[in-house]
Amino acid sequence: MKILLQSPRIVNSASPFHLKKKNVLITNGRVGEIGDKNYQADKIIDAEGMFLSAGWFDLGTFVGDPGLEQREDLNSLANTAAAGGFTELAVLPNTHPAIQTKNEVSYILQNNDTRLVQIHPLSAVTKNCKGEELTDMIDLHEAGAVAFTDGLKPLWHTDIFLKSLQYLQKFDGLLIDHPEDIWLDLFGQMHEGPQSASLGLKGMPRIAEEIAVSRNLKLLEYAGGRLHFSRISSTRSVNLIRAAKKKGLNVSCDITGFQALFLDDQLKNFDTNYKTNPPLREQEDADALLKGLADDTIDVLCSGHIPIDDESKFLEFDQAEFGMINLQTFASQLTALAEEIKLEALILKIAEAPRHLLQLEIPKIDVDEKANLTLFDPNAPWEFKAGNNLSKSKNSPWLYKKLKGKAVAVFNNGKMRLED
C-alpha cells in the first residue's frame, strides 16, 4: 500500500531533508520517495502544517504486565502508545515479578520484530527493586535489556549505587535513577509549600530530590559511568545537572510532558489525578524546567504514563497512589510547550534523544529506509473521552477535556495507524 504525506516539515537530524517541507511516499513499510512531486498513492494525507519525525520513543513507561494486568497489559499499552504517536517504548521494571531475569526480558521482547509498537525492557538494578542486592546485569544486558533502573523507586543505598556505576562500565550500560530521599518524602502527598499547608497535607520538599541528585552526581564523578536522572522537578536539580554537564560528567535527565505545565495549585480540589511523584511544584520550578528544556540541560521528554486501577486511585487523597496516564495525551503537551520552545527541538527530545541514550538506532527519513515514523499535527483539536481512551486505566486529568495537538499517523515494522 502507498501512503502519500503531502508537505510535512521533516524533523530528523540524520536526514538530508531535515527541517525541509517535502512530499513523502510510504510504500509497503518503507520510504519510497521524498521530493516535491505529487506521487501516485492509495491514500493521500494533507500534512501541511504537520511535523514528520522518527517514531516517538517513550523512556520509562509503566506497564502492569506481568502481575498488574488490570492496570495495563502489553497489548493495551501498545494500542495506547500508537494512538499517542509512539512507535517504541522502554518499560519500567516495577512489575510482579520485576524485570530481573532473562525470562522477564524475553517476555517483554516477544513479537517486537512484527508489532507496530516495539517494547524494550528496562531491567531492575536490584532484586525486586528493593535497593539491597544487585541483579545479574551483564546477563540481562545480553538478553536485551536496554538500560538499568529500579524504576519508580530510587536507588537509595549508596554502596549499591556506586557498585552499579562501576559494574555497568563493563559494557557501557546506562544507569537510570529516580532521585528521591525516601525518608524526607515519607508519607508525603504533594509538594511542600503554601498549598500543602493550606490543604493540610504532608509535603514532599524539593530537598528530598536535590539531596539525591547532589549525592549521585558526586558518586558519578568518583566512579565514572553513565547516569540518567528520570523525572526531575526542582530548580536546584536542573542547576546541579547543568553544572555537572559543564564539568564534563556523563549525565542526562528527563522530565514528563506535564511537569512544566502544571503547578501544585491543581490539587486544591483534592483531585487525585494530579497526585504524582515527583509532585507538581511551584512556578519557579516550572520556569526552571522550561529553561532546562531550552538550553538542553534536560535531554528527554517522556510521557510519565502510570496507569492505576480505580480501586487504587480514586480514594481519599492520602490513600491514593501516585501517577497519571499520558501516552495518548502527550502530543497536546508538545503543543503547549511550543509556546515557549521551538517545536522542532521538543520533537527531537522524544524522537531521537531517548534512542541516543539507549544506544539504539535512530530511524532515518530518507529514500529506501524503513518507515519508523510519527506524523504530528500541533493544531489538531480533539476531545479525550472514555470512548477513545485505549488504556485499561482512566486516571487522567485530561478526560472529557478539549485538547489541541495530536499524532495523526504512525508507521513501523510495515504496519501503520492512521487517524480518521
C-alpha positions as a printed NumPy array, in Angstrom:
array([[  0.   ,   0.   ,   0.   ],
       [  1.192,   3.516,  -0.852],
       [  0.564,   6.442,   1.52 ],
       [  1.471,   9.965,   0.423],
       [  2.178,  12.565,   3.096],
       [  1.896,  15.967,   1.463],
       [  4.24 ,  18.733,   2.657],
       [  5.03 ,  17.814,   6.265],
       [  8.03 ,  19.53 ,   7.841],
       [ 10.671,  16.835,   8.329],
       [ 12.411,  16.833,  11.713],
       [ 15.164,  14.221,  11.595],
       [ 18.767,  15.204,  12.276],
       [ 20.196,  12.312,  10.221],
       [ 18.067,  13.101,   7.171],
       [ 19.242,  15.203,   4.208],
       [ 15.735,  16.69 ,   4.33 ],
       [ 15.962,  17.874,   7.952],
       [ 13.77 ,  20.955,   8.557],
       [ 12.501,  20.911,   4.963],
       [  8.946,  20.543,   3.678],
       [  8.678,  17.621,   1.275],
       [  6.167,  15.115,  -0.019],
       [  6.927,  11.684,   1.455],
       [  5.662,   8.471,  -0.122],
       [  5.449,   5.425,   2.155],
       [  5.435,   2.187,   0.129],
       [  4.889,  -1.153,   1.869],
       [  6.563,  -0.067,   5.096],
       [  9.496,   1.8  ,   3.55 ],
       [ 10.137,   5.358,   2.438],
       [  9.643,   5.129,  -1.315],
       [ 10.109,   8.698,  -2.473],
       [ 10.842,  12.131,  -0.998],
       [ 10.517,  15.268,  -3.097],
       [  8.197,  17.89 ,  -4.468],
       [  6.195,  15.707,  -6.856],
       [  2.646,  14.524,  -6.22 ],
       [  3.377,  10.809,  -6.267],
       [  0.668,   8.27 ,  -7.059],
       [ -0.726,   6.74 ,  -3.865],
       [ -3.594,   4.676,  -2.494],
       [ -4.174,   7.25 ,   0.24 ],
       [ -3.165,  10.904,   0.45 ],
       [ -2.782,  12.809,   3.728],
       [ -2.652,  16.593,   3.562],
       [  0.168,  17.157,   6.067],
       [  0.598,  20.892,   5.592],
       [  1.468,  22.38 ,   8.997],
       [  2.363,  18.963,  10.401],
       [  5.716,  17.524,  11.512],
       [  7.193,  14.209,  10.393],
       [  9.886,  12.68 ,  12.6  ],
       [ 11.341,   9.37 ,  13.613],
       [  8.716,   7.421,  15.546],
       [  8.394,   8.774,  19.061],
       [ 10.129,   6.82 ,  21.819],
       [  8.942,   6.957,  25.432],
       [ 11.646,   6.486,  28.046],
       [ 10.217,   4.915,  31.18 ],
       [  6.601,   3.83 ,  30.695],
       [  4.921,   1.848,  33.456],
       [  3.082,  -1.327,  32.47 ],
       [  1.355,  -3.696,  34.879],
       [  2.158,  -6.779,  32.824],
       [  3.032,  -9.178,  34.399],
       [  1.25 ,  -9.092,  37.738],
       [ -0.909,  -5.97 ,  37.493],
       [ -2.586,  -6.563,  34.147],
       [ -5.798,  -4.919,  35.352],
       [ -3.94 ,  -1.595,  35.102],
       [ -2.289,  -2.129,  31.721],
       [ -1.13 ,  -5.146,  29.751],
       [  1.325,  -5.207,  26.857],
       [ -1.42 ,  -5.148,  24.227],
       [ -3.364,  -2.252,  25.738],
       [ -0.083,  -0.408,  26.265],
       [  0.864,  -0.845,  22.611],
       [ -2.548,   0.319,  21.397],
       [ -2.464,   3.35 ,  23.699],
       [  1.073,   4.217,  22.607],
       [  0.256,   4.009,  18.904],
       [ -2.747,   6.3  ,  19.393],
       [ -0.448,   8.774,  21.131],
       [  2.207,   8.769,  18.408],
       [  4.74 ,   6.351,  19.883],
       [  6.365,   3.535,  17.913],
       [  8.743,   2.38 ,  20.668],
       [  8.653,   2.284,  24.473],
       [ 11.099,   1.43 ,  27.239],
       [  9.127,  -0.064,  30.123],
       [  9.962,   0.184,  33.813],
       [ 10.829,  -2.972,  35.796],
       [  8.241,  -2.421,  38.556],
       [  6.159,  -5.454,  37.597],
       [  5.332,  -8.593,  39.602],
       [  7.752, -10.274,  39.261],
       [ 10.162,  -7.454,  38.468],
       [ 12.043,  -7.455,  35.169],
       [ 15.175,  -9.048,  36.638],
       [ 15.769, -12.353,  34.815],
       [ 16.206, -13.419,  31.201],
       [ 12.668, -14.83 ,  31.229],
       [ 11.1  , -11.466,  32.081],
       [ 13.273,  -9.713,  29.481],
       [ 12.229, -12.271,  26.862],
       [  8.566, -11.854,  27.803],
       [  8.723,  -8.1  ,  27.163],
       [ 10.614,  -8.511,  23.873],
       [  8.243, -11.057,  22.322],
       [  6.855, -10.1  ,  18.902],
       [  8.988,  -6.937,  18.679],
       [ 10.027,  -7.815,  15.13 ],
       [  6.455,  -7.664,  13.864],
       [  4.455,  -5.331,  16.126],
       [  3.659,  -1.698,  15.309],
       [  4.859,  -0.539,  18.743],
       [  8.104,  -2.136,  19.879],
       [  8.552,  -2.553,  23.636],
       [ 12.019,  -2.585,  25.222],
       [ 12.709,  -3.746,  28.792],
       [ 14.467,  -1.616,  31.37 ],
       [ 15.875,  -4.141,  33.808],
       [ 15.935,  -3.82 ,  37.572],
       [ 19.269,  -2.837,  39.117],
       [ 18.435,  -4.583,  42.373],
       [ 16.363,  -7.672,  43.052],
       [ 12.661,  -6.836,  43.315],
       [ 13.663,  -3.152,  43.048],
       [ 14.326,  -3.11 ,  46.807],
       [ 17.756,  -1.467,  46.564],
       [ 19.553,  -4.185,  48.505],
       [ 21.079,  -6.81 ,  46.166],
       [ 22.319,  -6.364,  42.588],
       [ 20.793,  -8.285,  39.694],
       [ 22.906, -10.082,  37.056],
       [ 23.134,  -7.032,  34.834],
       [ 25.606,  -8.445,  32.302],
       [ 23.318, -11.4  ,  31.59 ],
       [ 20.307,  -9.105,  31.405],
       [ 22.127,  -6.793,  29.001],
       [ 22.982,  -9.726,  26.751],
       [ 19.342, -10.859,  26.907],
       [ 18.146,  -7.497,  25.585],
       [ 17.687,  -5.075,  28.484],
       [ 18.379,  -1.572,  27.132],
       [ 19.225,   0.13 ,  30.461],
       [ 19.087,  -0.446,  34.22 ],
       [ 16.905,   1.181,  36.84 ],
       [ 14.727,   0.464,  39.839],
       [ 12.08 ,   2.458,  38.022],
       [  9.626,   4.228,  40.263],
       [ 11.857,   3.53 ,  43.264],
       [ 15.112,   5.375,  43.963],
       [ 18.47 ,   3.672,  44.342],
       [ 18.708,   4.714,  47.967],
       [ 21.672,   2.536,  49.02 ],
       [ 24.897,   4.495,  48.447],
       [ 27.17 ,   1.476,  48.091],
       [ 24.752,  -0.256,  45.72 ],
       [ 24.586,   2.923,  43.625],
       [ 28.381,   3.152,  43.457],
       [ 28.806,  -0.509,  42.548],
       [ 26.122,  -0.18 ,  39.871],
       [ 28.004,   2.641,  38.176],
       [ 31.19 ,   0.581,  38.253],
       [ 29.526,  -2.66 ,  37.117],
       [ 27.757,  -1.085,  34.154],
       [ 31.008,   0.294,  32.756],
       [ 31.909,  -3.248,  31.66 ],
       [ 29.52 ,  -2.801,  28.715],
       [ 28.911,   0.981,  28.719],
       [ 25.485,   0.47 ,  30.27 ],
       [ 23.194,   3.303,  31.331],
       [ 22.056,   3.682,  34.937],
       [ 18.684,   5.43 ,  35.309],
       [ 17.665,   6.712,  38.722],
       [ 14.535,   8.33 ,  40.136],
       [ 16.218,  10.771,  42.549],
       [ 14.47 ,  10.844,  45.905],
       [ 15.376,  10.639,  49.575],
       [ 12.641,   8.275,  50.702],
       [ 12.912,   9.299,  54.349],
       [ 12.387,  13.001,  53.652],
       [  9.387,  12.185,  51.445],
       [  7.957,   9.596,  53.837],
       [  4.137,   9.922,  53.987],
       [  4.352,  12.933,  51.651],
       [  1.331,  13.632,  49.436],
       [  2.258,  16.694,  47.354],
       [  4.881,  19.445,  47.039],
       [  5.797,  21.046,  50.346],
       [  4.776,  24.691,  50.247],
       [  1.912,  27.104,  50.929],
       [ -0.542,  24.859,  49.049],
       [  0.252,  21.762,  51.104],
       [ -0.005,  23.81 ,  54.297],
       [ -3.395,  25.242,  53.327],
       [ -4.702,  21.798,  52.353],
       [ -3.33 ,  20.129,  55.476],
       [ -1.339,  17.567,  53.51 ],
       [  2.143,  16.258,  54.329],
       [  4.583,  17.861,  51.933],
       [  7.339,  16.423,  49.73 ],
       [ 10.143,  19.001,  49.906],
       [ 12.398,  19.879,  46.989],
       [ 15.395,  18.928,  49.102],
       [ 14.317,  15.265,  49.043],
       [ 15.078,  15.25 ,  45.32 ],
       [ 18.023,  17.629,  45.422],
       [ 19.97 ,  15.687,  48.06 ],
       [ 19.698,  12.57 ,  45.893],
       [ 20.76 ,  14.444,  42.747],
       [ 23.743,  16.018,  44.531],
       [ 24.852,  12.741,  46.112],
       [ 24.546,  10.763,  42.895],
       [ 26.474,  13.34 ,  40.908],
       [ 29.291,  13.091,  43.437],
       [ 29.275,   9.305,  43.059],
       [ 29.3  ,   9.64 ,  39.267],
       [ 32.281,  11.987,  39.469],
       [ 34.084,   9.483,  41.697],
       [ 33.254,   6.257,  39.862],
       [ 32.644,   7.29 ,  36.263],
       [ 29.98 ,   5.7  ,  34.105],
       [ 26.755,   6.914,  32.516],
       [ 23.905,   8.276,  34.648],
       [ 20.418,   9.438,  33.718],
       [ 18.   ,  11.11 ,  36.158],
       [ 14.33 ,  10.425,  35.485],
       [ 11.55 ,  12.922,  36.165],
       [ 13.471,  15.732,  37.837],
       [ 11.247,  18.531,  39.079],
       [ 13.029,  21.285,  41.002],
       [ 15.02 ,  24.396,  40.131],
       [ 18.12 ,  23.288,  42.01 ],
       [ 18.063,  19.84 ,  40.41 ],
       [ 18.213,  21.498,  36.988],
       [ 21.048,  23.762,  38.128],
       [ 23.039,  20.87 ,  39.619],
       [ 22.766,  18.831,  36.43 ],
       [ 23.632,  21.839,  34.257],
       [ 26.795,  22.422,  36.314],
       [ 27.698,  18.708,  36.165],
       [ 27.437,  18.734,  32.382],
       [ 29.735,  21.739,  32.2  ],
       [ 32.257,  19.777,  34.274],
       [ 32.137,  17.018,  31.681],
       [ 30.233,  14.369,  33.647],
       [ 28.329,  11.86 ,  31.539],
       [ 24.909,  12.748,  32.916],
       [ 21.499,  13.284,  31.346],
       [ 17.945,  13.757,  32.579],
       [ 14.298,  13.865,  31.59 ],
       [ 11.014,  15.391,  32.661],
       [  7.441,  14.412,  31.882],
       [  5.484,  16.498,  29.41 ],
       [  3.18 ,  17.902,  32.094],
       [  5.717,  18.889,  34.757],
       [  6.499,  22.28 ,  33.224],
       [  2.804,  22.986,  32.583],
       [  1.012,  22.071,  35.834],
       [  1.564,  23.623,  39.267],
       [  0.721,  22.39 ,  42.747],
       [ -2.392,  24.55 ,  42.882],
       [ -4.036,  21.929,  40.649],
       [ -4.512,  19.883,  43.826],
       [ -6.629,  22.47 ,  45.616],
       [ -9.763,  20.379,  44.978],
       [ -8.024,  17.153,  46.082],
       [ -8.178,  15.706,  42.558],
       [ -6.094,  12.531,  42.825],
       [ -5.431,  12.59 ,  39.068],
       [ -2.862,  15.301,  39.791],
       [ -1.133,  13.302,  42.519],
       [  2.282,  12.413,  41.08 ],
       [  5.795,  11.586,  42.227],
       [  7.748,  13.795,  41.881],
       [  4.937,  16.154,  42.796],
       [  3.759,  19.139,  40.803],
       [  5.715,  22.066,  42.175],
       [  5.618,  25.895,  42.012],
       [  6.033,  28.453,  39.224],
       [  9.748,  28.95 ,  39.797],
       [ 10.304,  25.22 ,  39.257],
       [  8.183,  25.143,  36.094],
       [ 10.178,  28.106,  34.762],
       [ 13.441,  26.304,  35.538],
       [ 12.238,  23.208,  33.687],
       [ 11.369,  25.309,  30.643],
       [ 14.808,  26.919,  30.749],
       [ 16.397,  23.469,  31.084],
       [ 14.494,  22.259,  28.029],
       [ 15.532,  25.313,  26.044],
       [ 19.277,  25.045,  26.812],
       [ 19.38 ,  21.222,  26.569],
       [ 20.149,  20.648,  30.233],
       [ 17.043,  18.443,  30.032],
       [ 17.722,  15.88 ,  27.322],
       [ 14.481,  13.926,  27.053],
       [ 10.747,  14.463,  27.287],
       [  8.678,  11.472,  28.36 ],
       [  5.016,  10.787,  28.977],
       [  5.215,   9.698,  32.619],
       [  2.465,   7.17 ,  31.818],
       [  1.494,   5.366,  35.041],
       [ -1.866,   3.561,  34.8  ],
       [ -3.606,   2.978,  38.137],
       [ -6.808,   0.977,  38.629],
       [ -9.845,   2.726,  40.126],
       [ -9.576,   0.858,  43.426],
       [ -6.09 ,   2.276,  43.999],
       [ -6.537,   5.785,  42.597],
       [ -9.995,   7.135,  43.314],
       [ -9.775,   7.169,  47.117],
       [ -9.223,   9.711,  49.854],
       [ -6.244,  11.791,  48.724],
       [ -3.753,  10.409,  51.229],
       [ -4.688,   6.82 ,  50.304],
       [ -4.488,   7.224,  46.519],
       [ -1.452,   6.01 ,  44.578],
       [  0.774,   8.373,  42.603],
       [  0.554,   8.632,  38.817],
       [ -1.453,   9.548,  35.728],
       [ -1.875,   8.07 ,  32.259],
       [ -0.438,  10.25 ,  29.497],
       [  0.572,   8.353,  26.35 ],
       [ -2.486,   9.368,  24.325],
       [ -2.498,  12.969,  25.572],
       [  1.239,  13.653,  25.418],
       [  1.1  ,  15.336,  21.992],
       [ -1.094,  18.123,  23.368],
       [  1.656,  18.963,  25.842],
       [  4.123,  19.377,  22.987],
       [  1.76 ,  21.958,  21.506],
       [  1.515,  23.768,  24.855],
       [  5.289,  23.702,  25.438],
       [  5.851,  25.04 ,  21.916],
       [  4.565,  28.408,  23.105],
       [  7.934,  28.757,  24.867],
       [ 10.31 ,  26.428,  22.977],
       [ 10.687,  25.586,  19.288],
       [  8.6  ,  22.56 ,  18.408],
       [ 11.405,  21.044,  16.337],
       [ 13.662,  20.98 ,  19.408],
       [ 10.95 ,  19.379,  21.522],
       [ 10.315,  16.676,  18.921],
       [ 13.987,  15.696,  18.926],
       [ 13.733,  15.155,  22.691],
       [ 11.071,  12.485,  22.188],
       [ 12.092,  11.058,  18.797],
       [ 15.884,  10.891,  18.934],
       [ 17.376,  11.672,  22.354],
       [ 15.988,   8.546,  24.101],
       [ 17.405,   6.263,  21.4  ],
       [ 20.753,   8.029,  21.589],
       [ 20.967,   7.432,  25.337],
       [ 19.986,   3.781,  24.972],
       [ 22.419,   3.335,  22.054],
       [ 19.626,   2.244,  19.73 ],
       [ 19.486,   3.051,  16.025],
       [ 17.748,   6.34 ,  15.22 ],
       [ 15.383,   5.909,  12.256],
       [ 16.451,   7.946,   9.23 ],
       [ 13.952,   9.677,   6.973],
       [ 15.414,   9.028,   3.55 ],
       [ 14.57 ,   7.111,   0.384],
       [ 14.51 ,   3.31 ,   0.806],
       [ 14.822,   3.485,   4.576],
       [ 12.457,   1.541,   6.829],
       [  9.489,   3.69 ,   7.825],
       [  9.548,   4.173,  11.594],
       [  7.722,   7.49 ,  11.679],
       [  5.338,   9.758,  13.566],
       [  3.239,  12.425,  11.845],
       [  2.209,  15.104,  14.343],
       [ -0.369,  17.857,  13.883],
       [  0.163,  20.521,  16.593],
       [ -3.11 ,  22.241,  15.689],
       [ -5.476,  19.257,  15.628],
       [ -8.435,  19.782,  18.005],
       [ -9.846,  16.723,  19.761],
       [-11.512,  15.595,  22.967],
       [-10.158,  12.865,  25.207],
       [-13.151,  10.787,  26.263],
       [-13.822,   7.421,  27.845],
       [-14.84 ,   6.161,  24.412],
       [-11.462,   6.872,  22.817],
       [ -9.274,   6.089,  25.832],
       [ -7.403,   2.904,  24.881],
       [ -5.716,   2.417,  28.249],
       [ -7.177,  -0.04 ,  30.742],
       [ -6.996,   2.746,  33.335],
       [ -8.614,   6.175,  33.394],
       [ -6.521,   8.125,  35.912],
       [ -6.177,  11.155,  33.647],
       [ -6.772,  14.855,  34.361],
       [ -7.49 ,  15.312,  30.631],
       [-10.578,  13.076,  30.453],
       [-13.56 ,  14.932,  28.949],
       [-11.411,  17.928,  28.064],
       [-10.807,  19.511,  24.675],
       [ -7.165,  19.342,  23.634],
       [ -5.003,  20.737,  20.849],
       [ -2.261,  18.656,  19.253],
       [ -2.406,  15.036,  18.129],
       [ -0.332,  12.393,  16.371],
       [ -2.314,  11.609,  13.221],
       [ -0.245,   8.689,  11.888],
       [  2.456,   6.24 ,  12.964],
       [  4.39 ,   3.751,  10.831],
       [  6.668,   0.907,  11.957],
       [  7.51 ,  -2.682,  11.013],
       [  5.394,  -2.471,   7.862],
       [  2.33 ,  -1.547,   9.917],
       [  0.574,   1.756,  10.459],
       [ -2.126,   3.522,  12.428],
       [ -3.934,   6.431,  10.808],
       [ -6.414,   8.778,  12.488],
       [ -9.755,   9.063,  10.694]])
